[in-house]
Amino acid sequence: MALERRTGFQPDHRSFGMFMLSEQARAPAIHAASDIAARARDTAPRGDGERDGHYADHFEVVAAGTWTAGNGNRRAIALVTNDDPAAAAIEFGNRRGAPAHRTLRKAADAAGPVVTK
């Protein structure tokens, strides 16, 4: 009778990698991005001269495919974008001295860590 050989836990990296790219893993990312977009719409600057208030209306969520971490692992992601022509100037300021509002970053910081049930 041969002795039984125990190998211990063997992680299934391939299946876990497939899961991290699945729609099931993308759903929490889209949910978190939707929360961030809603916060950004609520806190975006509105109507001061050249900024006519449309900036807040242009936040949208894009299920953007995948992101590759530094260790080579890929993940499903969702992005919050704003295609308003003044978005860069409002977010980051401009050389004429307009302040950087950092609306999107502040909305993401306020959302806190992503917790799903």
C-alpha positions in Angstrom: 0.0 0.0 0.0 1.5 3.3 -1.1 1.5 6.3 1.2 -0.9 9.1 0.5 0.9 12.3 -0.6 -0.6 15.6 0.4 0.0 18.5 -1.7 -1.9 21.2 0.2 -3.8 24.0 -1.3 -3.2 24.6 -5.0 -4.6 27.9 -6.2 -6.3 28.0 -9.6 -4.8 31.2 -11.1 -6.3 30.7 -14.5 -9.9 30.5 -13.3 -9.4 33.4 -10.9 -7.9 35.4 -13.7 -11.0 34.7 -15.9 -13.2 35.7 -13.1 -11.5 39.1 -12.7 -12.3 39.8 -16.3 -15.9 38.6 -16.1 -19.1 40.7 -16.1 -19.6 39.5 -12.5 -16.4 41.3 -11.5 -17.1 44.3 -13.7 -20.5 45.0 -12.1 -19.0 46.4 -8.8 -16.6 48.6 -10.8 -19.5 50.0 -12.8 -21.5 50.6 -9.6 -18.6 52.4 -7.9 -18.0 54.5 -11.1 -21.7 55.4 -11.2 -21.6 56.6 -7.6 -18.5 58.7 -8.4 -20.1 60.2 -11.5 -23.2 61.2 -9.4 -21.0 62.8 -6.8 -19.1 64.7 -9.4 -22.3 66.0 -11.1 -23.5 67.3 -7.7 -20.2 69.1 -6.8 -19.1 70.3 -10.3 -18.7 74.1 -10.7 -21.6 75.7 -12.6 -22.0 78.9 -14.6 -19.2 81.3 -14.0 -18.7 83.1 -17.3 -17.0 80.8 -19.8 -18.1 77.8 -17.8 -21.7 77.6 -18.6 -22.7 74.7 -16.4 -22.6 72.0 -19.0 -19.5 70.5 -17.5 -21.6 68.8 -14.7 -23.9 67.3 -17.3 -21.1 65.5 -19.2 -19.9 62.9 -16.6 -20.6 59.4 -17.8 -19.5 55.9 -16.9 -17.7 53.8 -19.5 -17.1 50.0 -19.1 -13.6 50.4 -20.5 -12.3 46.9 -20.8 -9.3 45.8 -18.8 -6.4 47.2 -16.9 -3.1 45.4 -16.3 -1.5 45.8 -12.9 2.2 46.1 -12.5 2.5 42.3 -11.8 0.8 41.5 -15.1 -2.6 40.6 -13.7 -5.5 42.0 -15.7 -8.8 43.3 -14.2 -12.1 44.5 -15.6 -12.5 48.2 -15.0 -15.0 51.1 -15.4 -14.1 54.7 -16.0 -15.8 58.0 -15.3 -15.2 60.4 -18.2 -16.2 64.0 -19.1 -16.1 65.0 -22.8 -16.9 68.7 -22.1 -14.4 70.9 -24.0 -13.6 72.8 -20.8 -13.1 69.6 -18.7 -9.3 69.8 -18.6 -9.3 73.5 -17.6 -11.9 73.0 -14.9 -10.2 69.8 -13.5 -6.6 71.0 -13.6 -6.8 74.8 -13.9 -5.3 76.9 -16.7 -2.5 79.3 -17.3 -4.7 82.3 -17.0 -5.0 81.6 -13.3 -8.3 79.7 -13.1 -8.1 77.3 -10.1 -8.0 73.6 -10.4 -11.3 72.3 -9.1 -10.3 68.5 -9.1 -14.0 67.6 -9.1 -13.5 64.1 -10.2 -10.7 63.3 -7.8 -12.7 64.8 -4.9 -15.7 62.7 -5.9 -13.6 59.5 -6.0 -12.0 60.4 -2.6 -15.4 61.0 -1.0 -16.7 57.7 -2.3 -14.2 55.9 -0.2 -13.2 52.2 -0.6 -15.4 50.0 -2.7 -17.4 47.6 -0.6 -19.9 45.2 -2.2 -22.5 42.9 -0.5 
